[in-house]
Structures are given as structure tokens and as C-alpha cells.
Amino acid sequence: MEDQKKDGRYSRIYKQLGGLVLKSNNTSARMATVIAVLHHKMDTFFWTGFYLLADGQMTVNMYQGPVACQVLEKDKGVCWAAFNKKETVIVKDVHQFPGHIACDSRSKSEIVVPFKNKEGEITGVLDIDSKELASFNEIDAHWLEKIVELIYQ
């Protein structure tokens, strides 16, 4: 998807989500809505979901797509890299990422955005996989970072 088209689509999604998530104060409802809208509105999103930290483990939460890894091995893979670096990580080819955790061999590229609670603490990540190489760039990072902020707005 060309960048201008992608930016426009994200802009419309952000506006739509801004109205939808405000209908509930329930964090789970907001997360589920974000995942559903993103997964069905972005053509290249193959797996879309949240991994949340619980008792020191990165555990799958709400998601759409094929069955996910339930618990991610600590400090391994893209999700833990984003969590530990406290910043969004874009991987153009997951097979080139050291320690990549392959929950589904069809995944080719990935973006992971740290997820913060109201206190500003990182409590997990938004993880999105694509079946295409190099699906994600700075436009995705910009908008996805804004979108996860809506959950605790």
C-alpha cells in the first residue's frame, strides 16, 4: 500500500476508533474494538493482538487471526524487544530477526508497539504480523502509537 493511501486510511481509522472507544470505560472492550477495527480495515494485517505482562510473563490477550503463542519466552523475540527497549520495533523480515518467535510460519514481517497504562507504565504490546515482507514502516508506527493511546484516554 502506498504511503499516502496508508496514511489516509489510518487517519480515518483513528477518527472512527476515537468515537467507538469512548462508548465504554472498560479497557478490555476498548482493546477488543481496536483489534477488530485494525484487523479488518488494514489489508496486510494477518495477526493483530495484544500481549500483556502478567506475573513477569508476556501472555496473549485479545487478538484476531490464527491461534497465537500463549506465553512468549522471556526476553526473546520482537514483542520482548519492543517491551524492553520501550519503543516501537519494525521488522521487515522476521526470519532475519535474532530470536524471533514463530507462532505462525506464514508471518513474514511485524510491528510491535509498547502499550502503556494510565500511569505511563508499559504493561504489554500491540503486536501485528503480515504475510508480506516489509509491510510496516514509520507511518504504521506513528498511527499505531496514537491508536493505543486511545485505550486509556
C-alpha positions, 0 to 999 in steps of 0.5 A: 500500500502506498504511503499516502493511501496508508496514511489516509486510511489510518487517519480515518481509522483513528477518527472512527476508533476515537468515537467507538472507544469512548462508548465504554470505560472498560479497557478490555472492550476498548482493546477488543474494538481496536483489534477488530477495527485494525484487523479488518480495515488494514489489508496486510494485517494477518495477526493483530493482538495484544500481549500483556505482562502478567506475573513477569510473563508476556501472555496473549490477550485479545487478538484476531487471526490464527491461534497465537503463542500463549506465553512468549519466552522471556526476553526473546523475540520482537514483542520482548524487544519492543517491551524492553527497549520501550519503543516501537520495533519494525521488522521487515523480515522476521526470519532475519530477526535474532530470536524471533518467535514463530507462532505462525510460519506464514508471518513474514514481517511485524510491528510491535508497539509498547502499550502503556497504562494510565500511569505511563507504565508499559504493561504489554504490546500491540503486536501485528504480523503480515504475510508480506515482507516489509509491510510496516514502516514509520507511518504504521508506527506513528498511527499505531502509537496514537491508536493505543493511546486511545485505550486509556484516554 
